[in-house]
Amino acid sequence: MNRLGPSRTTRWVIGILVGAFFAVPLVSTFLFTLRGREGLSLEHWAALFDPASSAAIKPIWTGLGNSLSRS
């Protein structure tokens, strides 16, 4: 083992901090999408597949398709 490297505890602390740095915004964004009019719901996720609102979100699907397609 390299004596100049950080200890096992230090590596764990750094790993947890870096993980939290990325996990907190992702979890917060996901929880925000679950907010409905009366608490937590899946209404925003269900609207993605609702034929009545398909015209409003068509640019999103077009952009997603363009991003995933090869040029």
N, C-alpha and C positions, 0 to 999 in steps of 0.2 A: 504494500500500500504506500502511496505517496504521502509523505509527512507534510508536504506543503499544501495539499488539498484540504478542503473543508471536511469537518467531521460528519459522521452519518446524521447526527441530529441537525446540523446546519443544512445539509442537503435536503432533509425532509422539510424543514421550515421554508427553505427557498422554493421547493416544489409545491408546497401548499399555497404559498403566497402567489406564485405564478399561476397556479391552477385557479385560484379564486379570482385573480385579475381577469381571466378569460371567462370563467363560469358565471360570475355575478351579472355581467351585462346580458349574456345569453339567456339566463333564467329569467331575468327581469323583462326582457323583450317578449319571451314566451308567455309569462304571466300577464303582461299587458294585453296580448291578443285574446286572452281568456276573459277579460273584463266585459261584462254585459251591462244592460240597463239595471238589472237587479242582482248584482253579484257575479259570480263566476259562471260562465256559460260557454258553449261552443258555437254560438250564433255567427261569429265572424268566420270561423272555419267552415261552417255549413254554407255560408253565403258564397263561398268559392265555387260550389257545385250547384248553386241555385240557377235554374234556367231563366228566371225572371230578371236576375241581376247580371246576366252574362254579358250584356252590352257594356255595362259599366266597367267590368274587369277584363274585357277582351285585350286591352293594351298590356295588361300584366302578363297574360298568357302568351301574347305575341313576343314580348320582351324576353320572357323566360325561354321560349322556343328559340329565339335568336341567340341567346346566350349559350344554350346547350348545343346548337347546331355547329357543325364545322364549316369554316369558310373555304 
